[in-house]
Amino acid sequence: MPMHQGHPVEAHYYTLDNPMNSLLGRAVLALRPSSTRVPGPFDGFVDSLVQKLENCRAGLTDESLARGPSEVESWAGALYAEEVPRLRDAIRLEEPHLTHEAREELFRKADDLVKKVVVPGWVRLASRFTPRERNGFYGLAEPLHGVERALWAVLGMGIGFFVVWAPFIPLWSKEWVLPFTVGGLVFPELRRWLSLRQYEGELNQLVGRADREISRIDLAYLTDSTSIAEREALESEEAVRAAARARAAASVTVKEG
């Protein structure tokens, strides 16, 4: 399990801002031991960033979504740019023992991870999810939502009649048609709930994986006793030796020629 300053980094339990899922999320968190509910690295920066993107997603226009993921990524990147100073401050506060050069290098790596993994990952998920959410998770356009619901009810009724008729299914009472009809009628709500749960799970995976990678990078700095200047000096010495070996090999080749 990845560690961050001696504490296990647990996956975040992200929930969308709707009553049913928020209540369920709080109930799940209440059953978890309090010792394991710790924020992610850098004061839970990735989790709060994804939360901000979700809170602001209502402002993502349909025109931007229609232009493709590149437009959505530009929109999300502008929101992340507002959070960059907070990321730098979080690193400064959580890693005071590191030198200024080491903190800057750690910031660059974390910033690079957010720009190349977290933001594009959120864009990929949100670009698929948002149009479906705004259409109520129906397959037909908004004026035809009632028609689609009626079709699902008819389909449920047909399945109910088939179940009653089929001799190999031990349900012969015609009253069973009603539950299947009601099931078809409420199927859009069931599809909505399942879609929300899937999206929440994918956001949790995105945040958890990013936190684990940041913790891995941070742990490398906590355990590395070599300073930035020493590493640069070693790299320069290695480059000089490599250049000397290349010149020696070239001289031998010229002599043999």
N, C-alpha and C positions, 0 to 999 in steps of 0.2 A: 504494500500500500504506500503511495507516495507520501512524503512527509514535508511539512512546512514549519520550520522553526520548532521542531519537536512535536508537532501536532499532526494527526492523520487528517488528510484532506478528503472529506466526504463529498459525494456527488450532491449537487443542489437539487432540491425538489421544487422545480419551477412550476407555477400554475398561472394560467391566464386569468385576467380580471373579470371573472363572472361568478355569481354566487355559488352555483353548484360545485364548480371545480375548486374555488378558493376554500369553501367549507371542507371539502374532501381533503384538500391539501393540508389544511391545518389539523385535521383529525389524524392524518398519517404522521405529520411531524410530532404531534402530541404523544404518539406511541413510541417515538424514537428516544433513546436515552439522551438527556441534555448534554452529556459530555461529548457526544459525537456531532452535535449541531454547531459546528465551528464555521466561520466565514472562510471563503477561499483565499488564496494568496493575494497580497496587496489589498487587504480589507474587502475581499470579495469583488474586485474591480470588474472582472468579466461578467459576473452575475448581474451586477448593477448596470453595466453597459447594455446587456441584452434586455434587461427590464426597461431601460430608457428607450431602446429601439421599439419595444412592444408598446410602451405607453404612447409613443409618438406615431405609431403606425397608422392611426386614423388620419394623419395629415399626408400620408402617401397617396397621391392622386391616381385616379384610374389611368390618366394619360401617361404618367411615369411608368406604371405597370405595363401598359401596352407597348412602350418603347423598348422594353426588355430589361434583363438583369443589370446591364451596365448602367442604366439610368437609376435604377433602384440602389445600386452600390454607391453611386455618387451622392445620392440623398443620405444614405446611411453613413458614408464617410464624413459628410459635413457634420452630422451629429456626433460622431466619434471625435472629431477635431476639437469639439467643445470640452471633451473629457480628458484630453491629453495632459493638461496641467495637473489634474487630479491624480492621474497615473504616476506622474513624476513625483508629486508630493507623497503618495502612498509608498513609493519605493524609498524615498528619503527618510520617511518616518519609521518604516519597518526594517530598514537595513542601515542604521546609523554607523555600524562598525565598518562598513565598506568605505574604501576611498572614493573620492569624487569621481575619478576615472572609472572605477568599477561600477558605481551606481549608474553612470551615463551609459556604459556598455550594457548593463542589465536592462536599463530603460529601452535602449535601441532594440534589444532582442524581444522584449515584451511588446513593444510597439509594432515591431515587424510581425509578430505572431497574430496580433489583433487585426492588422491590416490585411494579412494574407490568408488567415484561417477563420477568425471569429466573424468578421464583417461579411466576407464572401459566403460563409456557411449560413449566417442568418439570412442573407439576401436570397440564397437558393431556397431555403425553407419558406420564407415569407412571400416570395414571388409566386410560389405554387399555392400557398394557403390563402392569401388575402383575397384573390378573386372569388374563390369558392366560398369563403366566409361571407363576403359582401352579397353573394347571391343566395345566402341562406342554406348553402350546401345542397341546393337543388340542381338537377341536371338540366332543367328547362329555364328559360328566362323568367324574370320576376312576374310578368303578367300571367304566366302559365303555371305558377306554383300550385294554385288550387287544382288545376287539371292534373298535374303530376301526383298530387296527394290522392286524388280520386282514383287515378290509375293504380297506385299502390294498394289502395283499399280493395279495388276489384281483383287485383292479382292475389291479395290475401284471401279474399272470398273464394276464388277459384282453387287455391291450394287447400282451403278448408273443405270444399266439396270433394276434392280428389282424395283427401285423407279419409273422409267418411266413406267414400265409395270403395276405396282400395281394400280388397279382402285381406291383404298381407299386413295391414296396419290395424292393430286392435282398438280402433276408435270408430264406433259405428253410430253414435248419437249425433243428430243433426245440430245440436247445440254447440258442437265444436266449431262450426263454421263461424260463429260470432267472434271468438277470440282471434282467429286468423284474420278476420276482416279488420278488427281493431288494431291488430299488429301491423297490417299493411297501412292503416291510417296514420299510425304514429311512427312509422318507419323513418320518415325524414328527421324526426327528433333524435331517434336512435343513431342515425348516420351522423348527425351533427355532434352528438356526444362522443362517438368513437373518433371522429375527425379531430376534435379538440384534444382528446386524450393522446392521440398519436402525435399531434403537433407539440404538445407539452413534453412528451417523452423525447422527441427529437431535439427540442431546445435544451432539455436537461443533459442529453448526451453531448451536445455542442459545448455547453458550459463546463461539464465535468472533464472532458478531454482537454480543453484549453487550460483549465486549472491544473491538471496533472502535468502538462507540458511546462507551464510556468513554474510549478513546484520543482520539476526536474532541473530546470535551468537555475533556479534560485539556490537549490541544494548544491549545485556545482560550485557556485560562488561561496557558499558557506563553508565548504570543505576544501577549497583550493587556497593554499597558502601562497601561491605565486602571484605577485602583483601584476597589474597591467603593464607597467614599464618593464618588469623583468621578462614577461612573455614576449613583448615587442623586441627586447634586446636579444632574446634567444632566437626569435624568428629571423632577425637581421643577421645574426651570426650564422645561422643555418643557410640563409640565402647567399652570404659571402662564400661559405664553403662550397655550396653547390656551384656557384659561378667559377670558383677556382678549379673544381673538378672538371667542369665543362671545358675550360681553357686548356687544362692539361690533356684531356682527351683529344681536343682539336690539334694540339701541338704534335701528339704522337701520330695522329692521322697524316699530318703534313709531312713529317719525317719519313714515315713509311712510304708515302707517295713519291 
